[in-house]
Amino acid sequence: MASVVTHRLPSGKWNARIRQHGQQLTSHTFDTKRQADDWGRRQLTALAGGVDLRAGRSLVSDLLDEWLAFRVLTVAHKTFQTDRNLARWARVAMGQLQVAQVTSGTIADELAAHAKTKRSSTLLRYRAVLRAFYGWCTQRGYIAANPVLGVRIPASMPPDDMAPYSREELEQHLGAWWNLDQDAAGLVEFIAATGLRWSEARALTPSDLRMVPAPAVIVSRAQPEGSPLKGTKSGKSRRVPLPAHVVPWVITRMNARYIAPIRSVKALHRRLDWANTSDGRRIHDLRHTAITLWLTEGVDMPTARHWAGHADLTTMTRYTGYLGTAADAAAIDLINKTRVHAGYTIHRKEDAC
């Protein structure tokens, strides 16, 4: 039969110990007796539910190593790499805590600390890693409940602003890039025309090309650098038509192993002197360029969403927020015409002088 033993320490704090069969299973120190008693009751409940309180004394850093060894066998390679990298944050912040000492408050404090320098998308991924790890601990009886469940993401840095090229800017830069390296410039123009993600462009082969009934590429897989082939981000394949101006370059790649003649962003940057010629854009901004040009040049949103490979229209709202919509333009045009028809004018102070 397990029991709780509490006593006051010389410092004035209260220590609670869980004992069973004459042995101490775990202990913790609190500021008040009420906190110690509440903790003791929770530990007895967990023990009755099959939780191994001795295992709960294991350090988070040690269990993270065990979890990662399990994780590498159960998730995709890219997912494991992300999990392993983000798990390092947990080692620094809570690695020396016993796993049973981690509470929802501990998790909330940890996320709040990272919110000062990290964006919400990164915090969401980190929380997912913590949830998976503590869920694993719960399944093995190390803790009674997952402390991550119910913890919200705090306010964080705003997402990266899009920086697409305008049509005129793109043409100007392409002219300079073609003079530097035709293979690299052709690849950049191809991505800016199709909106493919870098990992999707790397995975394309000549077998993915279709020339009838109209030139297009079939995007069905992706290959991030340093990772094996995998499916697309949406999990679905899609057909992306090829504008006429990129078809000649694509035809020159028909006998190559891959459509992309360059296999790393680093090499592409080097061959195009990207740091000095891109005006601060990223390779991913080529994808943003394609999507914004589609929308501004009249492609309807459902079609643009399909070409871009977004799972739903929600993601496209980022572009409408950036560009506005046809409804915005129509409404402003109506306002302007109404004001002219009614003879409205703007009276300035200097006009009255």
Rosetta blueprint (number, residue, H / E / L):
1 M L
2 A E
3 S E
4 V E
5 V E
6 T E
7 H E
8 R E
9 L L
10 P L
11 S L
12 G L
13 K L
14 W E
15 N E
16 A E
17 R E
18 I E
19 R E
20 Q E
21 H L
22 G L
23 Q E
24 Q E
25 L E
26 T E
27 S E
28 H E
29 T E
30 F E
31 D L
32 T L
33 K H
34 R H
35 Q H
36 A H
37 D H
38 D H
39 W H
40 G H
41 R H
42 R H
43 Q H
44 L H
45 T H
46 A H
47 L H
48 A H
49 G L
50 G L
51 V L
52 D L
53 L L
54 R L
55 A H
56 G H
57 R H
58 S L
59 L E
60 V H
61 S H
62 D H
63 L H
64 L H
65 D H
66 E H
67 W H
68 L H
69 A H
70 F H
71 R H
72 V L
73 L L
74 T L
75 V L
76 A L
77 H H
78 K H
79 T H
80 F H
81 Q H
82 T H
83 D H
84 R H
85 N H
86 L H
87 A H
88 R H
89 W H
90 A H
91 R H
92 V H
93 A H
94 M H
95 G L
96 Q L
97 L L
98 Q E
99 V H
100 A H
101 Q H
102 V L
103 T L
104 S H
105 G H
106 T H
107 I H
108 A H
109 D H
110 E H
111 L H
112 A H
113 A H
114 H H
115 A L
116 K L
117 T L
118 K L
119 R E
120 S H
121 S H
122 T H
123 L H
124 L H
125 R H
126 Y H
127 R H
128 A H
129 V H
130 L H
131 R H
132 A H
133 F H
134 Y H
135 G H
136 W H
137 C H
138 T H
139 Q H
140 R L
141 G L
142 Y L
143 I L
144 A L
145 A L
146 N L
147 P L
148 V L
149 L L
150 G L
151 V L
152 R L
153 I L
154 P L
155 A L
156 S L
157 M E
158 P L
159 P L
160 D L
161 D L
162 M L
163 A L
164 P L
165 Y L
166 S L
167 R H
168 E H
169 E H
170 L H
171 E H
172 Q H
173 H H
174 L H
175 G H
176 A H
177 W H
178 W H
179 N H
180 L H
181 D L
182 Q H
183 D H
184 A H
185 A H
186 G H
187 L H
188 V H
189 E H
190 F H
191 I H
192 A H
193 A H
194 T H
195 G L
196 L L
197 R L
198 W H
199 S H
200 E H
201 A H
202 R H
203 A H
204 L L
205 T L
206 P H
207 S H
208 D H
209 L E
210 R E
211 M L
212 V L
213 P L
214 A L
215 P L
216 A E
217 V E
218 I E
219 V E
220 S L
221 R L
222 A E
223 Q L
224 P L
225 E L
226 G L
227 S L
228 P L
229 L L
230 K E
231 G L
232 T L
233 K L
234 S L
235 G L
236 K L
237 S L
238 R E
239 R E
240 V E
241 P E
242 L L
243 P L
244 A H
245 H H
246 V H
247 V H
248 P H
249 W H
250 V H
251 I H
252 T L
253 R L
254 M L
255 N L
256 A L
257 R L
258 Y L
259 I L
260 A L
261 P L
262 I L
263 R L
264 S L
265 V H
266 K H
267 A H
268 L H
269 H H
270 R H
271 R H
272 L L
273 D L
274 W H
275 A H
276 N H
277 T H
278 S L
279 D L
280 G L
281 R L
282 R L
283 I L
284 H H
285 D H
286 L H
287 R H
288 H H
289 T H
290 A H
291 I H
292 T H
293 L H
294 W H
295 L H
296 T H
297 E L
298 G L
299 V L
300 D L
301 M H
302 P H
303 T H
304 A H
305 R H
306 H H
307 W H
308 A H
309 G L
310 H L
311 A L
312 D L
313 L H
314 T H
315 T H
316 M H
317 T H
318 R H
319 Y H
320 T H
321 G H
322 Y H
323 L H
324 G L
325 T L
326 A H
327 A H
328 D H
329 A H
330 A H
331 A H
332 I H
333 D H
334 L H
335 I H
336 N H
337 K H
338 T H
339 R H
340 V H
341 H H
342 A H
343 G L
344 Y L
345 T L
346 I L
347 H L
348 R L
349 K H
350 E H
351 D H
352 A H
353 C L
